[in-house]
């Protein structure tokens, strides 16, 4: 095998299972004679590092071995830390690159012109200086979009999909999804006692900016109504359904789960703050807005719970540990075979290697026609024969 030095990084939001990938890559690497170099803070580790400065090198580059990764899979988060950095669209050059000449692009939105810099040249130089034969990038569609660009630039890249939204294309499953659903399910089942005790309508907000998988699958296992970004519900009908659910419940309460990007007809989720490196702004709580609409229309009291960040906290469940370890093994298999430009994936319920998704296609979305009941605002439970275990196809 030609590869001897493998870089590994995690980008975007953390999810449980990342450390299992990192540890498994390190252990497998030690068995086949490879050194594994951890790049800290995602793509920032390759844009901000000054490899001539020992302090900067220590901050961003961490050689990994069995000793310093032995126990990391027992906890959640990412041992290598993370950031939302897009080297191809940086609003400001990092200090180490100030004064350098890099391609720039100007764009105007709402009368305001912004300039971004593409520092890919510096990233390629740092990868060369680190003498990396391969780079394993673990992330969601944003992180992997730049991984695809690096592969086009000649870097040997292997991608590993992770996101609690489960919306990366070319795979039916992403690391972090099962734990997120398990956390949401447990929280909702616990909070039934409080919502029921006060005889209210409970509204739960979960992650899902563009795709409704987290809300839909949580609703699937808790038998709750849900709203997803792929379909704009009718507000009056939604409120009527929830009021009727409450009326016919012996404990006099009802529940609904909303993706953070869910909307109803005539309503658009509000955003706030500066866009991140990939152009995403934080979303105001659609759950709070729905709560206000319910109270105004019916006088019913609600309880709103934001389950977002809690779902990505803590250690991974069985499914995410199993998939993470398996994806890591597949990544190392691909390296041993000399493959690159591929992503570990599940397709048709089976483990496979797939192309790194084309970022122009955007995230994978719920197929409303087969997965979401637009009359009842619930998941579709029928006609699942022949589907893979996660009930969707890549």
C-alpha positions, 0 to 999 in steps of 0.5 A: 500500500502506497499510503503512509500518512492519513489526515482526518478531520470533522467539520460542521456540527458535532454528533455522537459517533464521530469519536468512534470513526476517529479511533477506528481509523487510528487503530486500523492505521496502526495495524497496516503501518499508517500514521494518522494525523488529526486536523483540529477544528475542521477545515479551519485547521487547514486554512488558519494553521502556520506550520512554521509556528510550533504554537499554531501547529500544536493548536491545529495539528494533532498526531493520533495514536492508540494511547491518545484515542483509546477511550474517546469512543466512550463519549460524544462530540468530537475529539478533534473539535469542529468549526464551520469553515468554508475555504472556498468562500472566506469573508476574511483572510486568516492572519497567516494568509494576510497579504497573500493574493487569492481569488476573490468573488464579489456578490451583492444581496439586498444592496450589500456587496460582500467579498469572499476569498478562495484559499484552496491554494493555501489548503493544498500547500498545507496538505503537501507540507504535512505530507498527507497521502489521504484525507478522511473528511467526516461531515454533512453536506457542507463539509463534504462539498469542500471535500469534493472540491479537494478531490477535484484538485488532486487530493485523495479524499475519502468522505464519511457522512454524518448529520443528525438531519440524515440529509446527505445525498447518496446514502440512506444513513448518516452517523448521528441520526439514530442517536438523535431520534432516540434522544427525541423519543425519550424526551417526548415520552418523558414530557408526556407526563408534564404536558398531560398533567397541565392538559396542554398542547405540547410542541417539540422543535427538532433540527431539520433546516432543509429536510424533515427526516428527524421530525418525521422519524421521531413522529413515526416511533412516537405516534405524533403529528409532525410538520416538515420543510418539504410540505407547507401545512394549512395552519387552521387544519393543523390547529384543528387536528391538535385540538381534536387530538386533545379533546379525544385523549383521556388525559386531555393533551396533544403533541406535535413535532416541528422541524426547525425549517417547517412552515405553514401556508403564508408563513416563512421561518424567520432568521437572525444573525450573520450567515455562517461560512456556508450561507446559513443563518440561524432560524427563529423558533417556528414552535414558538410562532405556532404556540402563539397561533394556537393560543390566538385561535383557540385560547388553549395553552401550550408547552414548547420544548426545543430539543435541538442541541440536546439531540446531538449531545452525549454518547452514541447509541448502538446503531451509530457506534456500529455504523461509525466503526463500519464506515471507518473500516470501509474508509481504510479498505478504500485507502488500501485499495487506492480508491479516492473521491468516494463516500462511505454509504448505505444503499439498499440497506447495504454498506457501499462506497458512493460518489461524494455528493454534488453540492449543487444538488443540495440536501436529500429531502423527504419524499412526501408522496410516499413518506408523509401523509398530507391529510393527517400530517403524520408519517405514512406507515403503509406499504413498507414491504421491500424497503431497506431498514431505514425506510428510504432509498439513497 
